[in-house]
Amino acid sequence: MIVFLFFSFMLVSRKLVKVKDVLRKYEAASGKVINFLKSGIMFSSNTKKNV
């Protein structure tokens, strides 16, 4: 069970790093800065799990 939780955590962490990378590119392109302490992200229930 612990191995499964760790593996799941690692997969989620990789996806979050990718999302944050996209947001950093947005910052660089727009000249705006995202305050991650005041930000949140939500996905539709129709979003595929492999996104």
C-alpha positions as CSV (number, residue, x, y, z in Angstrom):
1,M,0.0,0.0,0.0
2,I,2.8,2.4,0.9
3,V,4.6,1.7,-2.4
4,F,1.3,2.4,-4.3
5,L,0.8,5.7,-2.5
6,F,4.4,6.7,-3.2
7,F,4.1,5.8,-6.8
8,S,0.9,7.8,-7.1
9,F,2.5,10.7,-5.4
10,M,5.4,10.7,-7.8
11,L,3.0,10.6,-10.9
12,V,1.0,13.5,-9.5
13,S,4.2,15.4,-8.7
14,R,5.5,15.1,-12.3
15,K,2.2,16.4,-13.7
16,L,2.2,19.3,-11.3
17,V,5.8,20.2,-12.3
18,K,4.6,20.3,-15.9
19,V,1.7,22.5,-15.2
20,K,4.0,24.9,-13.2
21,D,6.5,24.9,-16.1
22,V,3.7,26.0,-18.5
23,L,2.7,28.8,-16.1
24,R,6.3,29.9,-15.8
25,K,6.5,30.2,-19.6
26,Y,3.3,32.3,-19.5
27,E,5.0,34.6,-17.0
28,A,8.0,34.9,-19.2
29,A,6.0,35.6,-22.3
30,S,3.5,38.0,-20.7
31,G,5.7,39.8,-18.2
32,K,3.2,39.1,-15.5
33,V,3.9,37.2,-12.3
34,I,1.7,34.5,-10.8
35,N,1.3,34.5,-7.1
36,F,1.0,30.8,-6.3
37,L,0.1,31.5,-2.7
38,K,-3.1,33.2,-4.0
39,S,-3.7,30.9,-6.9
40,G,-5.7,27.7,-7.4
41,I,-6.4,25.3,-10.2
42,M,-9.6,23.3,-10.9
43,F,-10.4,20.9,-13.7
44,S,-13.7,19.9,-15.1
45,S,-15.1,16.5,-14.3
46,N,-14.9,16.0,-18.0
47,T,-11.1,16.3,-18.0
48,K,-9.4,13.0,-18.9
49,K,-7.3,11.6,-16.1
50,N,-4.3,11.2,-18.3
51,V,-4.1,14.9,-19.1
